[in-house]
Amino acid sequence: MTRWRTRVTSPRPLIVSRARSATWPAKKRGSARRRKAVARVAALHAKARRQRADHAHKTVNALVAAYDVIVHEDLRIANMTRSASGTVDAPGRNVAAKSGLNRSILDAGWGMFLTILAHKAENAGRELIAVEPRNTSRPCARCGHVAKENLLTQAVFRCTACGHAAHADVNGGGQQLEGRACPSRRCGSGLARSRSL
């Protein structure tokens, strides 16, 4: 049985743009220099948006051309990027870290990528399956053993039963292919015979 797995990385264009814009001094509100600085920041954000869209289109075209069945996690991006600031009565914890994570998730453009993927896969006649992301990283892709202890860190997976070691994302992808992780639209009958993301 042959399987293909592809990890897609994002160039994170806005982080580069922020590094360029961070050196500008504060300007007086309403001044001509401030308007120019605002226009420069807007141009950097527009360039980052174009780079994000370009990367998404090129990557999706490669995936749709290479695979007949594409499986991805059905992520709730709006819930994942919700603010952690809390209220005056119950303030949030690790607010700065959460806001940085939110910025990084939104900069990666997951929503845009999945939208473009859905449209192009449908137009090309490819099957796109969204898998429930809950507990896809805990079962072993080799023996099926499920334990919380299998996941050593966010990136390292080692099965306590059979000793299988892999990157956690690769192991989770194996679960989606084997059909042990139940897809949200249909349960995984025959997923192991198909090529997948």
C-alpha positions in Angstrom: 0.0 0.0 0.0 1.5 3.4 -1.0 0.6 6.6 0.7 1.6 10.2 0.1 1.7 12.8 2.8 2.5 16.5 2.1 3.3 19.1 4.8 2.4 22.6 3.7 4.4 25.5 5.2 3.5 29.1 5.1 5.9 32.0 4.2 4.4 34.3 6.9 4.7 37.5 4.8 3.3 39.8 7.4 6.0 39.1 9.9 8.6 40.3 7.4 6.6 43.4 6.7 6.2 44.2 10.5 10.0 44.0 10.9 10.4 46.6 8.2 7.7 48.9 9.6 8.8 48.7 13.2 11.7 51.1 12.7 9.5 54.1 11.7 9.4 56.9 14.3 6.1 58.1 15.7 4.5 60.9 13.7 2.3 63.7 14.7 -1.4 62.9 14.0 -2.6 64.6 10.8 0.8 65.5 9.5 2.0 64.8 5.9 4.8 62.5 7.2 2.2 60.5 9.1 0.1 60.1 6.0 3.1 58.9 4.1 4.0 56.4 6.9 0.4 55.1 6.9 0.5 54.7 3.1 3.8 52.7 3.5 2.3 50.4 6.1 -0.8 49.9 4.0 1.4 49.0 1.0 3.3 46.5 3.1 0.1 44.9 4.2 -1.3 44.8 0.7 2.0 43.1 -0.5 1.7 40.6 2.3 -1.9 39.8 1.3 -0.8 39.3 -2.3 2.1 37.0 -1.3 -0.3 35.0 1.0 -2.8 34.6 -1.9 0.0 33.7 -4.4 1.4 31.0 -2.1 -2.1 29.6 -1.4 -2.9 29.4 -5.2 0.4 27.8 -6.2 0.3 25.3 -3.3 -3.3 24.3 -4.0 -2.6 23.9 -7.7 0.2 21.5 -6.9 -1.9 19.5 -4.4 -4.9 19.3 -6.8 -2.7 18.2 -9.7 -0.9 15.5 -7.6 -3.7 14.0 -5.5 -7.1 12.5 -6.1 -8.2 12.6 -2.5 -7.1 15.4 -0.2 -7.7 15.1 3.6 -7.3 18.0 6.0 -8.3 18.8 9.5 -11.6 20.7 9.9 -10.1 23.5 11.9 -12.4 26.2 13.5 -10.0 29.1 12.8 -12.4 31.8 14.3 -12.5 29.9 17.6 -8.7 29.3 17.5 -8.0 33.0 17.1 -10.4 34.3 19.7 -9.0 36.9 22.1 -7.7 35.7 25.5 -7.9 39.1 27.2 -11.0 38.2 29.2 -12.9 40.8 31.2 -12.2 43.3 34.0 -13.7 40.8 36.5 -11.9 37.7 35.1 -8.7 38.8 33.2 -7.1 36.3 30.8 -3.8 34.5 31.3 -0.9 34.6 28.8 -2.6 37.3 26.8 0.6 38.5 25.0 1.5 34.9 24.0 -2.0 34.2 22.8 -2.2 37.4 20.8 1.1 36.5 19.1 -0.2 33.0 18.3 -3.4 34.6 16.9 -1.4 36.9 14.7 0.7 34.0 13.4 -2.3 31.9 12.6 -4.0 34.7 10.8 -0.8 35.6 9.0 -0.5 32.0 7.7 -3.9 32.5 5.9 -5.3 29.1 6.8 -8.9 30.2 6.0 -7.9 31.6 2.6 -6.0 28.4 1.8 -8.8 26.1 2.7 -11.4 28.2 0.8 -9.2 28.1 -2.4 -8.5 24.4 -1.8 -12.3 23.6 -1.6 -13.1 25.6 -4.8 -10.2 24.2 -6.9 -10.7 20.6 -5.7 -14.4 20.8 -6.6 -13.6 22.3 -10.1 -11.0 19.5 -10.7 -13.2 16.7 -9.5 -11.0 15.8 -6.6 -12.4 14.5 -3.3 -11.8 16.8 -0.3 -12.4 15.3 3.2 -12.4 17.4 6.3 -11.5 15.3 9.4 -12.5 16.1 12.9 -9.2 17.3 14.5 -10.0 16.1 18.0 -7.6 13.3 19.2 -5.9 12.8 15.8 -2.5 12.9 17.4 -2.9 10.4 20.3 -3.4 7.0 18.5 -0.4 5.2 17.0 -0.4 5.0 13.2 1.3 1.6 13.3 -0.6 -0.4 16.0 -3.6 1.8 16.9 -2.7 2.1 20.6 -4.4 5.2 22.1 -2.7 6.9 25.1 -2.1 10.5 26.2 1.5 9.5 27.0 2.2 8.7 23.4 2.5 12.4 22.6 5.8 13.4 24.4 5.8 17.0 23.1 3.8 18.9 20.6 6.1 17.7 17.8 7.4 14.3 19.1 5.3 11.1 19.1 6.4 7.8 20.6 4.0 4.9 21.1 4.2 3.4 24.6 3.0 0.0 23.3 5.0 -0.7 20.2 7.8 1.9 20.4 6.9 3.6 17.0 8.4 7.1 16.9 7.5 9.8 14.4 6.8 13.5 14.1 3.4 14.1 15.7 1.9 15.6 12.5 3.1 12.7 10.3 1.6 10.2 12.8 -1.7 12.2 12.9 -1.7 12.2 9.1 -1.4 8.4 9.2 -4.5 8.3 11.5 -6.5 10.3 8.9 -5.3 7.9 6.2 -6.1 4.8 8.1 -9.6 6.0 8.9 -9.0 5.6 12.7 -9.8 9.3 13.0 -13.4 9.7 12.0 -13.9 12.3 9.3 -16.7 14.8 10.0 -18.5 14.1 6.7 -18.1 10.3 6.5 -16.3 7.7 8.5 -13.0 6.6 6.9 -13.9 3.5 4.9 -11.3 3.2 2.1 -9.1 6.2 3.0 -6.0 4.0 3.3 -6.2 3.1 -0.5 -6.3 6.8 -1.6 -3.5 9.3 -2.0 -3.9 12.1 0.6 -2.5 15.3 2.1 
